[in-house]
Amino acid sequence: MDPLKASEYGSFQAHVHTAKYGAWRKVFHGIGIAVVTLATLAWWTSCLYPGAHTEINVHSEFSWEQITPSQSLVYHDCFDGFQCARLEVPMDYHRSDGQGRRFAIAITRLPAKVPVTDARYGGAVLTNPGGPGGSGVAQVLVSGKSLQKTVDSENDPSIVDSESASRDKYFDIIGFDPRGVNNTTPGFSCFPHLFAQRNWELQVAAEGTLGSAQDAFWHSWARASALNTGCSANLSTPPQDGEEALGEHLNTPPVARDMLEIVERHGEWRAEQGLLEQRQQDQIHGYDPGQSIVARTRWQRGQEKLLYWGRSYGTILGSTFATMFPDRIHRVVLDAVVDADKYYFGEGPNAVEDADAIFDQFTRYCNEAGADVCPFYAQGGPAAIKETYLALEDALYNRSLPVPASATRGPEVVTWSDLKVVLRIALYQPLYGFPQLAEIATEISQQSGATLADYKVKGRSPSCPSDQCLQAGPWSAECQVSGHNEAYSSTAILCADAEYLQDADEDEFRRSWASLQEDSAMLGDYWASLLMSCVGWKVKPKWKLTGPFAANTSHPLLFVSNTLDPVTPLRSARKMSENFPGSVLLQQDSEGHSTLAAPSVCIHKKIRQYFQTGELPPPGVVCKADVKPILKASPSAQKGMNAEDRQLYEALMEETRRMAIPRLPL
């Protein structure tokens, strides 16, 4: 998953300066869905794009309904400084009669700093934040400028000389909502309306996570069966005879084909812009015999190539694309690499094998910082800090902590499950999660759960159905609220991709659970809950791959992973790099999920070089992170930075701040 899972953490509400909050909320609300909904969790999501610290001015009047879906890319101004389109694609690419249902893929583009007709225009970099089921639209709206800061030339595009014109490149950043996700239509819901969904999620949260009690297994298993049996039955039922069933076309291979369609249609659009610009130039300066603008913007029909940056599950999407279309690769960065064999087939070591080592880093950093900086410090070194924490978990497991009402919320009960969510955040995002874990664990040890109770309340959201939903009735299209369904989309995609999870019985699940607990005491129960997420799911995909996920690509891939990652271990990146000849693994020496877990100017300059020139770093390169959790940045780490490096560092720090979780959606 991604540095904090997009579908892992509660129903976030974006704080946006706009007169029409609802327009933005349709894009952003629910980018995270409560992880406690065990049957509906994403596996690999790297980037959480919480609205809590995101203040963006947006066009208050924009809504996706204003855009008519088209089989060509037709961009419309949307939000402030962005452009949006709805690209119509077949639901079933293998249907030979040209008929059938179609998806309208929601696409948001952050335009390049130069026109597409400029010789320095480098193309459009597609992105995916993870999931499965993460919203690429939301990712670009929140982090597009940060991504652009990395991939673009460091030189000011307004200063043009002959050398920069032939060397520097500037890119569009494009995010899209995959099939079944957020603003892409048609959507779906597992609930008759939002009120029923919120009630369900609150009940799941109250019962606790897997491993929280002796009977938690049966509660979780029954809930997964109840939810998924009905939801998958609806998704496998065509609306009319002869039409496609939505659920059979939500898995990863057709999404990879959608990416190819976006790339092709963007090439077509680029050529149209070039032709318009050429005509204007010819009118002003006279006819250009070489038609230079048309030549450099020409649509390479059937040969347009992909520029892509995918994180976590986004690396599955990227490696799947590279397997299916190896001759269509221009630049592909895969960050926080998932083992495709493990994801699709369940083959190989458990993904959580390094999770406990990250917790051990927490104890080391806390010990090194001392009591003045780390409130959970205990004399006796890292071992004593770990022992104190485990004792706290045991105490909370046996007896939850009552928290009286405050001036801003009602009474709450802090549980073992709540603390485990805090721990999980810390393992994904140590830079901000470690201090939060130290603070909350210290409070609980002092018999105060006020901070954690506040987080729980802030992670909840209103659940009343709209007037339109009430008039149309349960299960109507009016009751499907965009942005609230990501976790359930996640289940639909995951269970179609990883069919083996659908067939697991109770005994097989318990064996897998025990194996995960053996590999990770900190994250094993949580990851086991993900294995349970497909219980009762019966939808089989129409288009699937059997592997191997390997290819000799037209340009080598760049894999990037942390030394310690809680769910995408470095071993996975090494394996996947071996499957793609010529590729290179770039290692960031830090802990957490994806390179967003900690800023590293070194890493991002090498990624920039790859996008600018195609040059890969030498094999075996390891870059240090510029900041360590709890210990923060050392003066020496920034001492040698020039002005441009300093700007990149500040942009990366801002991006990691966006990953900070100010509250927990429980």
C-alpha positions as CSV (number, residue, x, y, z in Angstrom):
1,M,0.0,0.0,0.0
2,D,1.2,3.5,-0.1
3,P,2.5,5.8,2.5
4,L,-0.5,5.7,4.2
5,K,-3.0,3.8,2.3
6,A,-5.5,5.7,0.3
7,S,-8.1,3.3,1.3
8,E,-6.9,2.7,4.7
9,Y,-7.9,5.7,6.8
10,G,-11.3,6.9,7.4
11,S,-13.6,9.2,5.6
12,F,-11.5,12.3,5.3
13,Q,-13.1,15.7,4.6
14,A,-11.1,18.2,2.6
15,H,-10.8,21.7,4.1
16,V,-11.2,23.7,0.9
17,H,-11.6,27.4,0.5
18,T,-14.6,27.4,-1.8
19,A,-18.2,28.6,-1.8
20,K,-19.4,25.3,-3.0
21,Y,-17.8,22.7,-0.8
22,G,-19.8,19.9,-2.4
23,A,-18.1,20.2,-5.7
24,W,-14.7,19.5,-4.2
25,R,-16.0,16.9,-1.9
26,K,-17.2,14.8,-4.8
27,V,-13.6,14.5,-5.8
28,F,-12.0,14.2,-2.4
29,H,-14.3,12.9,0.2
30,G,-13.6,9.3,1.1
31,I,-10.1,9.2,-0.5
32,G,-9.5,7.1,2.6
33,I,-12.0,4.6,3.8
34,A,-11.9,3.2,7.3
35,V,-9.4,0.4,7.5
36,V,-11.6,-1.2,10.2
37,T,-13.9,-2.3,7.4
38,L,-12.0,-5.5,7.2
39,A,-13.9,-6.9,4.2
40,T,-13.2,-3.9,2.1
41,L,-9.6,-2.9,2.5
42,A,-7.0,-2.2,-0.2
43,W,-3.8,-4.1,-0.1
44,W,-1.1,-1.8,-1.5
45,T,-1.8,1.9,-1.3
46,S,1.2,4.2,-1.0
47,C,-0.2,7.7,-1.0
48,L,-2.8,8.9,1.3
49,Y,-4.0,12.2,0.1
50,P,-5.8,13.5,3.2
51,G,-7.8,16.6,2.9
52,A,-7.1,17.5,6.5
53,H,-4.0,19.5,5.7
54,T,-4.9,20.3,2.1
55,E,-6.2,23.7,1.3
56,I,-6.7,24.3,-2.4
57,N,-8.8,26.9,-4.2
58,V,-11.0,25.2,-6.7
59,H,-13.6,26.3,-9.2
60,S,-16.8,26.3,-7.1
61,E,-19.0,25.6,-10.1
62,F,-17.2,22.6,-11.6
63,S,-18.7,19.2,-11.5
64,W,-17.9,16.1,-13.6
65,E,-21.4,16.0,-14.9
66,Q,-20.6,19.1,-17.0
67,I,-18.2,17.1,-19.2
68,T,-19.7,14.9,-21.9
69,P,-17.7,11.7,-22.2
70,S,-15.8,11.5,-25.5
71,Q,-13.7,8.9,-27.3
72,S,-11.1,11.6,-27.8
73,L,-9.5,13.6,-25.0
74,V,-11.3,16.9,-24.7
75,Y,-9.9,18.9,-21.8
76,H,-11.9,21.4,-19.8
77,D,-10.7,23.9,-17.2
78,C,-11.4,22.5,-13.7
79,F,-10.4,23.3,-10.2
80,D,-7.8,26.1,-10.3
81,G,-5.0,25.6,-12.9
82,F,-6.0,22.0,-13.8
83,Q,-7.9,20.5,-16.8
84,C,-10.3,17.6,-16.7
85,A,-11.7,15.1,-19.3
86,R,-13.9,12.1,-19.4
87,L,-12.5,9.5,-21.8
88,E,-14.9,6.9,-23.0
89,V,-13.5,3.4,-23.3
90,P,-15.1,0.0,-23.9
91,M,-16.0,-2.0,-20.8
92,D,-14.9,-5.2,-22.7
93,Y,-12.0,-4.6,-25.1
94,H,-12.4,-8.0,-26.6
95,R,-16.0,-7.4,-27.7
96,S,-15.8,-7.6,-31.5
97,D,-19.0,-6.0,-32.5
98,G,-18.1,-2.5,-31.2
99,Q,-21.2,-2.4,-29.0
100,G,-21.6,-2.9,-25.3
101,R,-21.3,-0.8,-22.2
102,R,-18.6,1.8,-21.8
103,F,-16.7,3.5,-18.9
104,A,-16.1,7.2,-18.7
105,I,-12.6,7.5,-17.2
106,A,-12.2,10.6,-15.1
107,I,-8.9,12.3,-15.9
108,T,-7.2,15.4,-14.4
109,R,-4.2,17.1,-16.0
110,L,-1.8,19.5,-14.4
111,P,-0.5,21.3,-17.6
112,A,3.3,21.4,-18.2
113,K,5.1,24.7,-17.6
114,V,5.5,25.0,-21.4
115,P,2.9,24.6,-24.1
116,V,2.7,21.1,-25.7
117,T,3.9,22.7,-28.9
118,D,7.2,23.8,-27.3
119,A,10.3,21.8,-28.2
120,R,10.9,21.4,-24.5
121,Y,7.6,19.7,-23.8
122,G,8.4,16.2,-22.5
123,G,5.0,14.5,-22.6
124,A,2.4,13.5,-20.1
125,V,3.4,11.5,-17.0
126,L,0.6,9.2,-15.8
127,T,0.4,8.5,-12.1
128,N,-1.3,6.0,-9.8
129,P,-1.2,6.4,-6.0
130,G,-1.8,2.8,-5.1
131,G,-4.7,0.8,-3.7
132,P,-6.0,-0.9,-5.6
133,G,-8.7,1.7,-6.0
134,G,-6.7,4.9,-5.2
135,S,-7.9,8.1,-6.9
136,G,-5.4,9.4,-9.4
137,V,-7.5,12.5,-9.8
138,A,-7.1,13.3,-6.1
139,Q,-3.4,12.5,-6.2
140,V,-2.8,15.1,-9.0
141,L,-4.9,17.7,-7.4
142,V,-3.0,17.4,-4.1
143,S,0.5,16.4,-5.2
144,G,0.7,17.1,-8.9
145,K,3.0,20.1,-8.4
146,S,5.3,18.1,-6.2
147,L,5.5,15.3,-8.8
148,Q,6.2,18.0,-11.5
149,K,8.9,19.5,-9.3
150,T,10.8,16.2,-9.4
151,V,10.4,15.2,-13.1
152,D,10.8,18.7,-14.6
153,S,14.2,20.3,-15.4
154,E,15.5,22.4,-12.5
155,N,15.9,25.3,-14.9
156,D,13.4,28.1,-15.1
157,P,11.4,27.5,-18.3
158,S,11.0,31.3,-18.9
159,I,14.7,31.5,-19.6
160,V,15.3,30.1,-23.0
161,D,18.6,29.5,-24.8
162,S,19.7,27.1,-27.5
163,E,21.2,24.7,-24.9
164,S,18.2,24.5,-22.7
165,A,15.8,24.2,-25.6
166,S,17.5,21.0,-26.7
167,R,18.1,19.6,-23.3
168,D,15.4,20.6,-20.7
169,K,12.1,18.8,-20.5
170,Y,8.8,19.8,-18.8
171,F,5.9,17.5,-18.3
172,D,2.2,17.3,-17.9
173,I,1.1,15.3,-14.8
174,I,-2.0,13.2,-15.4
175,G,-4.1,11.4,-12.8
176,F,-7.1,9.2,-13.6
177,D,-9.6,7.3,-11.5
178,P,-9.5,3.6,-12.6
179,R,-12.6,1.6,-13.4
180,G,-15.1,1.6,-10.5
181,V,-13.3,4.3,-8.6
182,N,-14.5,7.7,-7.5
183,N,-15.4,9.9,-10.4
184,T,-15.1,7.3,-13.2
185,T,-18.5,6.0,-14.2
186,P,-20.4,3.8,-14.0
187,G,-19.8,3.4,-10.3
188,F,-21.3,1.0,-7.8
189,S,-22.2,0.7,-4.2
190,C,-22.5,-2.3,-1.9
191,F,-25.1,-0.4,0.2
192,P,-28.6,1.0,-0.6
193,H,-27.4,4.4,0.6
194,L,-24.7,6.2,2.5
195,F,-26.6,5.9,5.8
196,A,-26.5,2.1,5.6
197,Q,-22.8,2.2,4.7
198,R,-21.8,4.5,7.7
199,N,-23.8,2.3,10.1
200,W,-22.0,-0.7,8.8
201,E,-18.6,0.9,9.2
202,L,-19.3,2.1,12.8
203,Q,-20.4,-1.4,13.8
204,V,-17.3,-2.9,12.3
205,A,-15.2,-0.4,14.2
206,A,-17.0,-1.1,17.5
207,E,-16.4,-4.8,17.2
208,G,-12.6,-4.4,16.7
209,T,-10.1,-5.7,14.3
210,L,-9.0,-9.3,13.6
211,G,-7.1,-10.5,16.7
212,S,-8.7,-8.1,19.1
213,A,-10.7,-10.7,20.9
214,Q,-11.2,-14.5,20.9
215,D,-14.4,-14.2,18.9
216,A,-13.1,-11.5,16.5
217,F,-12.4,-14.1,13.8
218,W,-16.0,-15.2,13.7
219,H,-17.3,-11.6,13.6
220,S,-14.9,-10.6,10.9
221,W,-15.6,-13.8,8.8
222,A,-19.4,-13.4,9.1
223,R,-19.2,-9.7,8.2
224,A,-17.0,-10.3,5.2
225,S,-19.4,-13.1,4.0
226,A,-22.5,-10.9,4.5
227,L,-21.0,-7.9,2.7
228,N,-19.2,-9.6,-0.2
229,T,-21.8,-12.2,-1.1
230,G,-24.4,-9.6,-1.9
231,C,-22.1,-7.0,-3.3
232,S,-20.4,-9.4,-5.7
233,A,-23.8,-10.8,-6.8
234,N,-24.9,-7.3,-7.8
235,L,-21.7,-6.7,-9.7
236,S,-21.9,-10.0,-11.6
237,T,-25.5,-9.3,-12.7
238,P,-25.7,-7.5,-16.1
239,P,-28.3,-4.6,-16.1
240,Q,-29.9,-6.1,-19.2
241,D,-29.5,-9.3,-21.3
242,G,-26.5,-9.2,-23.5
243,E,-24.8,-6.4,-21.6
244,E,-21.6,-6.6,-19.6
245,A,-21.6,-7.2,-15.9
246,L,-19.6,-4.4,-14.3
247,G,-17.7,-6.5,-11.8
248,E,-16.1,-8.7,-14.5
249,H,-14.2,-5.7,-15.9
250,L,-12.8,-3.9,-12.9
251,N,-9.5,-5.9,-12.6
252,T,-6.0,-4.6,-13.5
253,P,-5.3,-5.8,-17.1
254,P,-8.2,-3.8,-18.6
255,V,-7.0,-0.8,-16.5
256,A,-3.6,-1.2,-18.1
257,R,-5.3,-1.2,-21.5
258,D,-7.2,2.0,-20.4
259,M,-3.7,3.6,-19.7
260,L,-2.7,2.7,-23.3
261,E,-5.8,4.4,-24.5
262,I,-5.1,7.5,-22.5
263,V,-1.6,7.6,-23.9
264,E,-2.9,7.2,-27.5
265,R,-5.6,9.8,-27.1
266,H,-3.2,12.2,-25.5
267,G,-0.9,11.8,-28.6
268,E,-3.9,12.6,-30.8
269,W,-4.8,15.7,-28.7
270,R,-1.1,16.8,-28.8
271,A,-1.1,16.6,-32.6
272,E,-4.3,18.7,-32.8
273,Q,-2.7,21.4,-30.7
274,G,0.3,21.3,-32.9
275,L,-1.7,21.8,-36.0
276,L,-3.6,24.7,-34.5
277,E,-0.3,26.4,-33.4
278,Q,1.3,25.7,-36.8
279,R,-1.6,27.4,-38.6
280,Q,-1.3,30.5,-36.3
281,Q,2.5,30.7,-36.8
282,D,2.1,30.3,-40.6
283,Q,-0.4,33.2,-40.6
284,I,1.8,35.4,-38.6
285,H,5.3,34.5,-40.0
286,G,4.5,33.0,-43.3
287,Y,4.3,29.3,-44.4
288,D,6.9,27.1,-42.8
289,P,7.9,24.6,-45.4
290,G,9.2,22.1,-42.8
291,Q,6.0,22.4,-40.7
292,S,8.3,22.1,-37.7
293,I,5.6,22.3,-35.0
294,V,3.4,19.7,-36.7
295,A,6.5,17.5,-37.1
296,R,7.4,17.5,-33.4
297,T,3.8,17.1,-32.1
298,R,2.8,14.4,-34.7
299,W,0.6,11.6,-33.3
300,Q,2.6,8.4,-33.5
301,R,-0.6,6.4,-34.1
302,G,-0.4,3.0,-32.5
303,Q,3.1,3.7,-31.2
304,E,2.7,6.3,-28.5
305,K,4.7,5.4,-25.4
306,L,4.0,5.5,-21.7
307,L,5.6,7.9,-19.1
308,Y,4.4,6.7,-15.7
309,W,5.1,6.9,-12.0
310,G,3.3,4.4,-9.9
311,R,3.5,3.7,-6.2
312,S,2.8,0.5,-4.3
313,Y,-0.2,-1.2,-6.0
314,G,0.6,1.3,-8.8
315,T,3.7,-0.8,-9.3
316,I,1.4,-3.8,-10.0
317,L,-0.4,-1.7,-12.6
318,G,2.9,-0.6,-14.1
319,S,4.5,-4.0,-14.2
320,T,1.2,-5.4,-15.7
321,F,1.3,-2.7,-18.4
322,A,5.0,-3.5,-19.1
323,T,4.2,-7.2,-19.4
324,M,1.3,-6.6,-21.8
325,F,2.8,-3.7,-23.9
326,P,6.6,-4.0,-23.5
327,D,7.2,-2.0,-26.7
328,R,5.2,1.0,-25.4
329,I,7.5,2.0,-22.5
330,H,9.3,5.4,-22.6
331,R,9.8,6.1,-18.8
332,V,8.4,4.1,-16.0
333,V,9.2,4.5,-12.3
334,L,7.8,1.9,-9.9
335,D,8.1,3.0,-6.3
336,A,7.5,0.7,-3.3
337,V,7.5,-2.4,-5.4
338,V,4.9,-5.2,-5.0
339,D,5.8,-8.8,-6.0
340,A,3.4,-9.5,-8.8
341,D,3.4,-13.3,-8.1
342,K,2.4,-12.7,-4.5
343,Y,-0.3,-10.2,-5.5
344,Y,-1.9,-12.2,-8.2
345,F,-1.3,-15.8,-7.1
346,G,-0.3,-15.7,-3.4
347,E,3.1,-17.2,-4.3
348,G,6.2,-16.3,-2.3
349,P,7.1,-14.9,1.2
350,N,4.7,-12.7,3.2
351,A,4.8,-9.0,2.4
352,V,5.1,-8.0,6.1
353,E,8.5,-9.6,6.7
354,D,10.2,-6.3,7.4
355,A,7.4,-4.6,9.4
356,D,8.7,-5.5,12.9
357,A,12.2,-4.2,12.0
358,I,10.6,-0.8,11.4
359,F,9.1,-0.9,14.9
360,D,12.6,-1.7,16.2
361,Q,13.7,1.5,14.5
362,F,11.1,3.4,16.5
363,T,12.7,2.1,19.7
364,R,16.2,3.0,18.5
365,Y,15.3,6.5,17.5
366,C,13.3,7.1,20.7
367,N,16.2,5.9,22.8
368,E,18.7,8.0,20.8
369,A,16.5,11.2,21.1
370,G,16.0,10.8,24.8
371,A,13.2,11.7,27.1
372,D,13.2,15.4,26.2
373,V,12.3,14.6,22.6
374,C,10.6,11.2,22.8
375,P,7.9,11.0,25.5
376,F,7.8,7.2,25.4
377,Y,11.5,7.0,26.3
378,A,12.4,4.4,28.9
379,Q,15.7,3.7,30.6
380,G,17.3,0.5,29.5
381,G,17.7,1.2,25.8
382,P,15.6,0.1,22.8
383,A,14.7,-3.3,24.4
384,A,13.2,-1.5,27.4
385,I,11.1,0.8,25.2
386,K,9.8,-2.2,23.2
387,E,9.0,-4.1,26.4
388,T,7.1,-1.1,27.7
389,Y,5.1,-0.8,24.5
390,L,4.2,-4.5,24.3
391,A,3.1,-4.4,28.0
392,L,0.8,-1.4,27.1
393,E,-0.7,-3.4,24.2
394,D,-1.4,-6.3,26.5
395,A,-3.0,-4.1,29.2
396,L,-5.3,-2.4,26.6
397,Y,-6.2,-5.8,25.1
398,N,-7.5,-7.0,28.4
399,R,-9.2,-3.8,29.4
400,S,-10.2,-0.9,27.1
401,L,-9.8,2.7,28.3
402,P,-12.9,4.8,29.0
403,V,-12.6,8.4,27.9
404,P,-15.1,10.9,29.3
405,A,-16.8,13.5,27.1
406,S,-15.0,16.7,26.3
407,A,-16.1,20.2,25.1
408,T,-16.0,19.0,21.5
409,R,-17.0,15.4,21.5
410,G,-19.0,12.8,23.4
411,P,-17.6,9.9,25.5
412,E,-15.4,7.3,23.8
413,V,-13.7,4.1,24.6
414,V,-10.1,3.6,23.4
415,T,-9.3,0.0,22.5
416,W,-6.5,-2.3,21.5
417,S,-7.7,-2.0,17.9
418,D,-7.4,1.8,18.1
419,L,-3.8,1.6,19.2
420,K,-3.0,-0.9,16.5
421,V,-4.2,1.6,13.9
422,V,-1.9,4.2,15.4
423,L,1.0,1.6,15.2
424,R,0.1,0.8,11.6
425,I,0.3,4.5,10.6
426,A,3.6,4.7,12.3
427,L,5.0,1.8,10.3
428,Y,3.8,3.3,7.0
429,Q,4.8,6.8,7.7
430,P,7.5,6.9,10.5
431,L,8.4,10.5,10.0
432,Y,5.1,11.7,11.4
433,G,3.8,8.4,12.7
434,F,6.6,7.7,15.2
435,P,6.1,10.9,17.2
436,Q,2.3,10.4,17.1
437,L,2.8,6.8,18.4
438,A,5.1,8.0,21.2
439,E,2.6,10.7,22.2
440,I,-0.5,8.5,22.2
441,A,1.2,5.5,23.8
442,T,2.5,7.8,26.6
443,E,-1.0,9.2,27.2
444,I,-2.6,5.8,27.3
445,S,0.1,4.6,29.7
446,Q,-1.0,7.5,31.9
447,Q,-4.6,6.4,31.7
448,S,-5.6,9.2,29.3
449,G,-7.0,8.5,25.9
450,A,-8.2,12.0,25.0
451,T,-5.9,12.5,22.0
452,L,-6.8,9.2,20.4
453,A,-10.5,9.7,21.2
454,D,-10.3,13.1,19.4
455,Y,-8.8,11.5,16.4
456,K,-11.5,8.8,16.3
457,V,-14.3,11.4,16.3
458,K,-12.7,13.6,13.6
459,G,-12.4,10.6,11.3
460,R,-16.2,10.2,11.2
461,S,-18.5,12.0,8.8
462,P,-22.2,12.7,8.4
463,S,-24.2,9.9,6.8
464,C,-27.6,11.2,5.9
465,P,-28.9,10.3,2.4
466,S,-29.4,13.3,0.1
467,D,-32.9,14.5,-0.8
468,Q,-32.4,13.1,-4.3
469,C,-31.6,9.7,-2.8
470,L,-34.6,9.7,-0.6
471,Q,-36.8,10.6,-3.5
472,A,-35.3,8.0,-5.9
473,G,-35.2,5.2,-3.3
474,P,-32.6,2.7,-2.0
475,W,-30.0,1.3,-4.5
476,S,-30.8,4.1,-7.0
477,A,-28.0,6.0,-8.9
478,E,-28.9,9.0,-6.8
479,C,-27.8,7.1,-3.7
480,Q,-24.3,6.4,-5.1
481,V,-22.2,9.2,-3.7
482,S,-18.9,9.7,-5.5
483,G,-15.8,9.5,-3.3
484,H,-17.3,7.3,-0.5
485,N,-16.8,3.9,-2.2
486,E,-13.0,3.6,-2.5
487,A,-12.5,0.7,0.0
488,Y,-15.3,-1.3,-1.7
489,S,-13.8,-0.6,-5.1
490,S,-10.6,-1.8,-3.7
491,T,-12.2,-5.1,-2.8
492,A,-13.8,-5.5,-6.2
493,I,-10.4,-4.9,-8.0
494,L,-8.3,-7.0,-5.6
495,C,-10.7,-10.0,-5.5
496,A,-10.9,-10.1,-9.3
497,D,-7.1,-9.9,-9.6
498,A,-6.3,-12.3,-6.8
499,E,-8.8,-15.0,-7.4
500,Y,-7.1,-17.4,-5.1
501,L,-8.4,-15.3,-2.2
502,Q,-12.0,-16.1,-3.1
503,D,-11.5,-19.8,-2.6
504,A,-9.8,-19.8,0.9
505,D,-11.8,-21.7,3.5
506,E,-11.6,-21.2,7.3
507,D,-8.8,-23.7,7.8
508,E,-6.6,-22.3,5.0
509,F,-7.2,-18.8,6.3
510,R,-6.1,-19.7,9.8
511,R,-2.9,-21.2,8.5
512,S,-2.2,-18.0,6.6
513,W,-3.0,-15.9,9.6
514,A,-0.6,-17.9,11.8
515,S,2.1,-17.5,9.2
516,L,1.6,-13.7,9.1
517,Q,1.7,-13.4,12.9
518,E,4.9,-15.4,13.0
519,D,6.5,-13.0,10.4
520,S,5.1,-9.8,12.1
521,A,3.7,-9.4,15.6
522,M,3.1,-5.7,14.7
523,L,1.3,-6.1,11.4
524,G,0.4,-9.7,11.0
525,D,-3.2,-9.4,12.2
526,Y,-3.9,-6.5,10.0
527,W,-2.5,-8.1,6.9
528,A,-4.5,-11.3,7.7
529,S,-7.6,-9.2,7.6
530,L,-6.8,-8.3,4.0
531,L,-6.6,-12.0,3.2
532,M,-10.1,-12.2,4.5
533,S,-11.4,-9.3,2.4
534,C,-12.5,-11.6,-0.5
535,V,-14.5,-14.1,1.6
536,G,-17.8,-14.6,-0.2
537,W,-16.7,-12.8,-3.4
538,K,-17.8,-14.7,-6.5
539,V,-17.0,-12.4,-9.5
540,K,-14.5,-13.8,-12.0
541,P,-12.8,-11.4,-14.4
542,K,-13.2,-11.7,-18.2
543,W,-9.6,-10.6,-19.0
544,K,-6.8,-12.0,-16.8
545,L,-3.1,-12.8,-17.1
546,T,-1.4,-15.9,-16.0
547,G,2.1,-14.6,-15.9
548,P,5.0,-14.5,-15.9
549,F,5.1,-10.8,-15.2
550,A,8.3,-10.1,-17.1
551,A,9.4,-8.5,-20.4
552,N,12.2,-7.0,-22.4
553,T,10.9,-3.4,-22.5
554,S,11.5,-0.7,-25.2
555,H,13.2,1.4,-22.4
556,P,14.4,0.0,-19.1
557,L,12.2,0.5,-16.0
558,L,13.4,2.2,-12.8
559,F,12.5,0.4,-9.6
560,V,12.7,2.3,-6.3
561,S,12.2,0.9,-2.8
562,N,13.1,1.7,0.8
563,T,15.6,-0.4,2.8
564,L,12.7,-1.2,5.2
565,D,9.1,-1.2,4.0
566,P,6.2,-2.6,6.1
567,V,4.4,-4.2,3.1
568,T,6.6,-4.0,0.0
569,P,10.0,-5.4,1.2
570,L,13.2,-4.7,-0.7
571,R,13.2,-8.3,-1.7
572,S,10.2,-7.8,-3.9
573,A,11.9,-5.0,-5.8
574,R,15.0,-7.1,-6.4
575,K,12.8,-9.9,-7.7
576,M,10.8,-7.7,-10.0
577,S,13.8,-5.9,-11.3
578,E,15.3,-9.3,-12.3
579,N,12.2,-9.9,-14.4
580,F,12.7,-6.9,-16.6
581,P,16.1,-6.9,-18.3
582,G,18.1,-3.7,-18.2
583,S,16.1,-2.3,-15.3
584,V,17.8,-0.9,-12.2
585,L,16.8,-0.9,-8.5
586,L,17.4,2.4,-6.7
587,Q,17.4,2.0,-2.9
588,Q,16.4,4.7,-0.4
589,D,18.0,4.0,3.0
590,S,15.0,4.7,5.1
591,E,12.0,3.0,6.7
592,G,8.4,3.4,5.8
593,H,6.2,2.8,2.8
594,S,7.5,4.3,-0.5
595,T,9.9,7.1,-1.0
596,L,7.3,9.5,0.3
597,A,8.0,8.1,3.8
598,A,11.0,10.5,4.0
599,P,12.4,13.2,1.8
600,S,15.6,12.3,-0.2
601,V,16.9,14.8,-2.6
602,C,19.4,12.2,-3.8
603,I,16.5,9.8,-4.9
604,H,14.5,12.5,-6.6
605,K,17.4,13.9,-8.5
606,K,18.0,10.5,-9.9
607,I,14.4,10.1,-10.8
608,R,14.5,13.5,-12.5
609,Q,17.6,12.5,-14.5
610,Y,15.7,9.4,-15.6
611,F,12.7,11.4,-16.9
612,Q,14.9,14.1,-18.4
613,T,17.4,11.9,-20.3
614,G,16.4,8.3,-19.8
615,E,19.6,7.6,-18.0
616,L,19.4,5.1,-15.2
617,P,21.5,5.3,-12.0
618,P,24.3,2.6,-11.8
619,P,23.2,-0.7,-10.2
620,G,23.6,-0.8,-6.4
621,V,23.1,3.0,-5.7
622,V,21.8,3.7,-2.2
623,C,20.6,7.2,-1.3
624,K,20.1,8.3,2.3
625,A,17.0,10.0,3.5
626,D,17.5,13.7,4.5
627,V,15.4,13.4,7.6
628,K,15.1,10.7,10.2
629,P,12.0,10.1,12.3
630,I,12.1,11.7,15.8
631,L,15.7,12.8,15.2
632,K,14.7,15.0,12.3
633,A,17.2,16.5,9.9
634,S,20.8,16.8,10.8
635,P,22.5,20.2,9.9
636,S,25.1,18.4,7.9
637,A,22.5,16.8,5.7
638,Q,21.4,20.2,4.3
639,K,24.8,22.0,4.5
640,G,25.9,21.1,1.0
641,M,22.6,21.8,-0.7
642,N,22.6,24.4,-3.4
643,A,19.6,26.7,-4.0
644,E,17.8,24.2,-6.4
645,D,18.4,21.3,-4.1
646,R,17.0,23.3,-1.2
647,Q,13.9,24.0,-3.2
648,L,13.5,20.3,-4.0
649,Y,14.0,19.4,-0.4
650,E,11.3,21.9,0.7
651,A,8.9,20.5,-1.9
652,L,9.6,17.0,-0.6
653,M,9.1,18.0,3.0
654,E,5.8,19.6,2.1
655,E,4.8,16.3,0.4
656,T,5.6,14.3,3.5
657,R,3.7,16.7,5.6
658,R,0.6,15.9,3.5
659,M,1.1,12.3,4.5
660,A,0.8,13.2,8.1
661,I,-2.5,11.9,9.7
662,P,-4.0,14.5,12.1
663,R,-6.7,12.1,13.1
664,L,-7.7,8.5,12.9
665,P,-10.8,7.3,11.1
666,L,-12.1,4.8,13.6
